[in-house]
Amino acid sequence: MTTATQTPAHTGAEGHLDPAAQLASAAAKTASAGFVPVQTRSERLTSFDPAAFGIPTGREVNWKHTPLDALRPLLVDEAAPHGVISVDVTAPEGVEQRRLAPGEAPRGEVFRPDDVIAAVAWSQEAEAPLIRIPAGVELDEPIVVRLTGTGGVAHAHVVIEAQANARGTIVLRHEGTAQQAQNVEIIARDGSALTVISLQRWDDDAVHAASHQARVDRDATLTHIVITLGGGLVRVNPSVELAGPGAVGRLYGLSFADAGQHFESQVYLHHKGPHTIGDVLYKGALQGEKAHSVWIGDVLIGPDATGTDSYEANRNLVLTEGARADSIPNLEIETGDIVGAGHASATGRFDDEQLFYLQARGIAEDEARRLVVLGFLSEIVQKTGVPVLEDELIAAIEDELAQGAAE
């Protein structure tokens, strides 16, 4: 992997141009350089300097499915006002919370921006909130971070750490409206068991581009769940490194896209240590004209990841005409000594046989469709392990179905 060194935020002559001029200038430089896109996820550039990436043109492998026009305000390294997003944290006793200055550990221990939006968010955020579950602490209740947007552009870098043998769940709730570039840095140290849930229930005009990067150490387990039910454009890209022997990574996702919404996740799971286990499952439902979901799953089993067992899958249920789901699974294996590895992808409409079976037993067609969708998505809902959240999500899915039926 090519890694650029950390540098200050871009302050050259372009910094005095308006955002549109910055975009045009950077795009011209990228085109004139004869840039050859990186096709393999493990070779992707990382840098703390936004200028190292240039401005995406839409031809790059990691941008070609994304509507870039909606992301323009987040591509420019320009200061944004504070207070755009209010933050309310509910945490059980024993959880440590403080703010990390640039260069203060553990900030930057894991995170390396791999696109321009993540690099801009890094350079813009002077301090990063830390949420830490101390060593040996087991939380009975989840930590809930409620993020409510009030409009405008916002940048954030959040560090989440579970110290050795800690146990806990953290829920990041996104509501209201904003154009947010968000970095989430996750560290699961030896023997810990950490669940991180990112819930997007934004208003329909919100834009949310997030880069989640995690390292899972020896005999630790990370369950990472992305649930997207609201927003205009939501792009949450988790990258998880199973670094230590016996590390386990469970990456799950659920989305329900309505007309005009674009929901995207580019997932990267790197098996680096021996005897690691990976399970990736994302499910999505779509309804309405120009409802669009994108899922790209990359799994790399490195040369030292002997004894690895890994599987990734993406399933999409298209409920109406005019909706589209793009699904691209990729698998790289650099050692022959593994337990197993595989990937799968399926996108389709309702199974007519399932509907016929239910209707033949006296269930009306609308109710039969509701039961099929709930059964399809509830597998992910149940993996959250938070009963109150599970009830909320089932109710939200039923509301989505009801709105779709009424249109």
C-alpha positions in Angstrom: 0.0 0.0 0.0 1.3 3.4 -0.9 1.2 5.8 2.1 1.9 9.5 2.0 3.3 11.3 5.0 1.2 13.5 7.2 1.2 17.2 6.2 -0.7 20.3 7.2 -3.9 21.2 5.5 -3.5 22.5 2.0 -2.6 26.2 2.1 -1.2 26.9 -1.4 -2.5 29.5 -3.9 -5.6 27.5 -4.6 -6.7 28.1 -1.0 -7.6 31.7 -2.1 -9.9 30.5 -4.9 -13.6 29.9 -4.5 -14.7 26.2 -4.1 -15.7 25.8 -7.7 -12.3 27.1 -8.9 -10.5 24.8 -6.6 -12.5 21.8 -7.9 -11.8 22.7 -11.6 -8.1 23.3 -11.0 -7.6 20.0 -9.1 -9.5 18.0 -11.7 -7.4 19.5 -14.5 -4.2 18.5 -12.6 -5.5 15.0 -12.1 -6.4 14.6 -15.8 -3.1 16.1 -17.1 -1.0 13.7 -14.9 -2.2 10.7 -16.8 -3.4 9.0 -13.7 -4.0 5.3 -13.8 -6.8 4.2 -11.4 -5.9 1.6 -8.7 -8.0 -1.4 -9.2 -7.0 -3.4 -6.1 -8.2 -2.2 -2.7 -5.0 -3.1 -0.9 -3.0 -0.8 -3.1 -5.1 2.3 -2.6 -3.4 5.5 -1.7 -3.6 6.8 1.9 -2.7 10.3 2.9 -3.5 12.9 5.5 -3.1 15.6 2.9 -6.3 16.3 0.8 -4.2 17.6 -2.1 -2.6 14.2 -2.5 -5.8 12.7 -3.8 -7.0 15.4 -6.2 -10.7 15.8 -6.9 -12.5 12.6 -8.1 -13.8 12.7 -11.7 -16.2 9.8 -11.3 -14.0 7.4 -13.4 -12.1 6.1 -10.3 -13.1 2.6 -9.1 -14.2 3.9 -5.7 -16.2 6.9 -7.1 -17.8 5.7 -10.3 -21.1 4.6 -8.6 -21.4 7.8 -6.5 -23.3 11.0 -7.5 -20.4 13.4 -7.0 -22.4 16.6 -7.5 -24.1 16.1 -4.1 -20.7 15.7 -2.4 -19.0 18.8 -3.9 -19.1 20.8 -0.6 -17.2 17.9 1.2 -14.5 17.7 -1.4 -13.0 21.1 -0.8 -10.5 21.7 2.0 -12.3 24.8 3.3 -13.1 25.7 6.9 -16.7 25.0 7.9 -18.6 26.6 10.9 -18.8 24.7 14.2 -22.1 23.8 15.8 -23.8 22.5 12.7 -24.4 19.2 14.5 -25.4 19.0 18.1 -24.0 16.1 20.1 -25.7 14.3 23.1 -24.0 11.3 24.7 -25.7 8.9 27.0 -23.1 6.6 28.6 -23.1 4.1 31.5 -20.9 4.7 34.5 -17.2 3.8 33.9 -17.0 5.1 30.3 -14.2 7.5 29.6 -14.9 10.6 27.5 -12.4 13.3 26.5 -11.1 15.2 23.5 -7.8 14.4 21.7 -5.6 17.1 20.3 -3.9 16.4 16.9 -1.1 13.9 17.5 -2.5 12.8 20.8 -2.7 9.0 21.2 -4.7 6.9 20.3 -5.8 9.3 17.6 -4.2 8.2 14.3 -3.1 4.9 15.6 -5.3 3.1 13.1 -6.8 5.8 10.8 -5.3 6.7 7.5 -7.5 8.6 5.1 -8.0 6.7 1.8 -10.0 9.3 0.0 -10.2 13.1 -0.3 -13.3 13.5 1.9 -11.7 11.6 4.8 -8.5 13.6 4.4 -10.5 16.9 4.5 -12.3 15.8 7.6 -9.0 14.9 9.3 -7.4 18.3 8.4 -10.5 20.3 9.5 -11.1 18.8 12.9 -8.7 20.3 15.5 -9.9 18.0 18.3 -11.4 14.5 18.2 -13.8 13.1 20.8 -12.6 9.9 22.4 -15.1 7.3 23.8 -13.2 4.6 25.7 -14.4 1.5 27.5 -11.6 0.8 30.1 -9.9 -2.5 30.4 -12.0 -5.2 32.0 -15.2 -3.1 32.0 -18.4 -4.9 30.8 -21.3 -2.5 30.0 -24.8 -3.7 30.5 -26.3 -0.7 28.5 -25.2 0.7 25.2 -23.4 4.1 24.8 -25.7 6.2 22.7 -24.3 9.2 20.7 -27.1 11.3 19.2 -25.9 13.5 16.4 -28.5 16.0 15.2 -27.8 18.2 12.2 -29.1 21.7 11.9 -28.0 22.4 8.3 -24.7 23.2 6.7 -21.3 21.5 6.3 -19.7 19.6 9.1 -16.5 17.6 9.7 -15.9 15.1 12.5 -13.3 12.6 13.6 -14.3 10.2 16.4 -12.1 7.7 18.2 -13.7 4.6 19.8 -11.5 2.3 21.9 -12.3 -0.9 23.8 -9.3 -1.7 26.0 -8.2 -5.2 26.8 -11.0 -7.5 27.8 -13.6 -4.8 27.7 -17.2 -5.4 26.5 -19.7 -2.9 25.2 -21.9 -1.5 22.5 -21.8 2.0 21.0 -24.7 3.4 18.9 -24.0 6.5 16.7 -27.5 8.0 15.8 -27.6 10.5 12.9 -30.7 12.7 12.6 -31.8 16.1 11.2 -30.0 17.5 8.2 -26.4 18.4 7.3 -23.6 17.8 4.8 -21.3 15.8 7.0 -17.8 14.3 6.4 -17.2 11.9 9.2 -14.2 9.8 10.3 -14.7 7.0 12.9 -11.5 5.3 14.2 -12.1 2.1 16.1 -9.7 0.1 18.2 -10.6 -3.3 19.7 -7.7 -4.3 21.9 -6.7 -7.8 23.0 -9.6 -9.9 24.2 -12.2 -7.2 23.9 -15.7 -7.6 22.4 -17.0 -4.3 20.9 -20.1 -3.6 18.9 -20.4 -0.3 16.9 -23.7 0.5 15.3 -24.0 3.5 12.9 -27.7 4.4 12.4 -28.6 6.9 9.7 -32.1 8.4 10.1 -31.3 11.7 8.4 -33.9 13.9 6.7 -34.2 13.4 3.0 -31.9 16.3 2.0 -29.0 15.2 4.2 -25.6 14.2 2.8 -23.4 11.9 4.9 -20.0 10.6 3.8 -18.3 8.5 6.5 -15.0 6.5 6.6 -14.9 3.9 9.5 -11.5 2.3 10.0 -10.9 -0.4 12.7 -8.2 -2.6 14.0 -9.1 -5.8 15.9 -6.3 -7.3 18.0 -5.5 -10.7 19.4 -8.6 -12.7 20.3 -10.8 -9.6 20.1 -14.2 -9.4 18.4 -15.7 -6.4 16.5 -19.3 -6.4 15.4 -19.8 -3.4 13.1 -23.3 -2.6 11.8 -24.4 0.0 9.3 -28.2 0.8 9.2 -29.3 3.4 6.7 -33.0 4.4 6.6 -32.8 8.1 5.9 -30.8 10.7 4.0 -30.5 11.9 0.4 -27.0 10.5 -0.1 -25.4 8.3 2.5 -22.0 6.7 2.0 -20.6 4.7 4.9 -17.4 2.8 4.1 -16.1 0.5 6.8 -12.5 -0.8 6.7 -11.6 -3.5 9.2 -8.2 -5.1 9.8 -8.1 -8.3 11.7 -4.6 -7.8 13.0 -4.1 -10.2 15.9 -4.3 -14.0 16.0 -7.9 -15.2 16.6 -9.4 -11.8 15.8 -13.1 -11.9 14.7 -14.8 -9.3 12.5 -18.5 -9.3 11.9 -19.7 -6.7 9.4 -23.4 -6.3 8.9 -25.6 -3.8 7.1 -29.2 -2.9 6.4 -30.6 -0.2 4.1 -34.1 0.7 2.8 -33.9 3.2 0.0 -36.9 5.2 -1.3 -37.3 7.3 -4.4 -34.3 9.5 -5.2 -32.2 8.2 -2.3 -28.6 6.9 -2.8 -27.3 4.6 -0.1 -23.8 3.2 -0.4 -21.3 1.1 1.5 -17.8 0.0 0.3 -16.6 -2.6 2.8 -13.0 -3.7 3.2 -12.1 -6.7 5.5 -8.4 -7.4 5.7 -7.4 -10.8 7.3 -3.9 -10.0 8.5 -3.3 -12.3 11.5 -3.6 -16.1 11.6 -6.8 -18.0 12.5 -9.0 -15.0 12.0 -12.8 -15.2 11.3 -14.7 -12.8 9.0 -18.5 -12.7 8.4 -19.9 -9.9 6.1 -23.6 -9.7 5.4 -25.4 -6.6 4.0 -29.1 -6.6 3.0 -31.0 -3.9 1.3 -34.6 -3.1 0.1 -35.4 -0.5 -2.5 -38.6 1.1 -3.6 -39.5 4.1 -5.8 -38.1 5.8 -8.9 -34.3 6.2 -8.8 -33.9 4.6 -5.5 -30.3 3.4 -5.7 -28.1 1.3 -3.5 -24.4 0.5 -4.0 -22.5 -2.2 -2.2 -18.8 -3.1 -2.9 -17.3 -5.8 -0.7 -13.5 -6.4 -0.7 -12.0 -9.2 1.4 -8.2 -9.6 1.5 -6.7 -12.7 3.1 -3.0 -11.8 3.5 0.0 -14.1 3.3 0.3 -14.5 7.1 -3.5 -15.1 7.6 -3.2 -18.9 7.8 -6.3 -20.8 9.1 -8.6 -18.0 8.1 -12.4 -18.5 7.7 -14.1 -15.8 5.8 -17.4 -15.2 3.9 -19.1 -12.1 2.5 -22.6 -11.7 1.0 -24.9 -9.0 -0.2 -28.6 -9.5 -0.8 -31.0 -6.9 -2.3 -34.8 -6.9 -2.7 -36.1 -4.6 -5.4 -39.8 -3.8 -4.6 -40.8 -1.5 -7.5 -39.8 -0.5 -11.0 -37.3 2.3 -11.3 -35.1 1.1 -8.4 -31.5 -0.1 -8.9 -29.0 -2.0 -6.8 -25.3 -2.3 -7.7 -23.5 -5.2 -5.9 -19.8 -6.0 -6.5 -18.1 -8.7 -4.2 -14.3 -9.1 -4.5 -12.0 -11.6 -2.9 -8.2 -11.7 -2.8 -6.3 -14.7 -1.3 -2.6 -14.6 -0.7 -2.2 -17.9 1.1 -3.3 -21.4 0.4 -3.6 -22.5 4.0 -7.1 -21.4 4.9 -10.2 -23.0 6.4 -12.5 -21.4 3.8 -13.4 -18.3 1.9 -16.2 -17.3 -0.3 -18.5 -14.5 -1.5 -22.0 -14.1 -3.0 -24.3 -11.5 -4.3 -28.0 -11.7 -5.2 -30.5 -9.0 -6.3 -34.1 -9.8 -7.3 -37.7 -9.0 -6.9 -40.3 -10.8 -4.7 -40.3 -14.5 -4.9 -43.7 -15.3 -6.5 -43.7 -18.7 -4.9 -43.4 -17.2 -1.4 -46.2 -14.8 -2.1 -48.4 -17.6 -3.5 -47.7 -19.8 -0.5 -48.8 -17.0 1.9 -51.8 -16.0 -0.1 -52.9 -19.7 -0.4 -53.2 -19.7 3.4 -55.6 -16.7 3.4 -53.1 -13.9 3.8 -53.8 -10.8 1.7 -51.2 -9.8 -0.9 -50.2 -6.5 0.9 -49.7 -8.4 4.2 -47.8 -11.1 2.5 -45.4 -8.6 0.9 -44.9 -7.0 4.3 -44.1 -10.3 5.9 -41.6 -11.2 3.2 -39.7 -7.9 3.6 -39.7 -8.0 7.4 -38.4 -11.6 7.3 -35.7 -10.6 4.8 -34.4 -7.6 6.8 -35.0 -8.8 10.4 -31.9 -11.0 10.3 -29.8 -7.9 10.4 -32.0 -6.1 12.9 -31.6 -9.0 15.4 -27.8 -8.8 15.2 -27.8 -5.4 17.0 -28.5 -7.0 20.3 -30.3 -3.9 21.6 -34.0 -4.7 22.2 -35.2 -1.1 22.1 -33.3 -0.4 18.9 -34.7 -3.6 17.3 -38.3 -2.5 18.1 -37.5 0.9 16.6 -36.1 -0.6 13.4 -39.0 -3.0 12.8 -41.4 -0.1 13.2 -39.3 2.0 10.8 -39.3 -0.7 8.2 -43.1 -1.1 8.5 -43.4 2.7 8.0 -41.3 2.5 4.9 -43.5 -0.2 3.5 -46.7 1.7 4.3 -45.4 4.8 2.6 -44.4 2.8 -0.4 -47.9 1.2 -0.6 -49.6 4.6 -0.4 -47.6 6.2 -3.3 
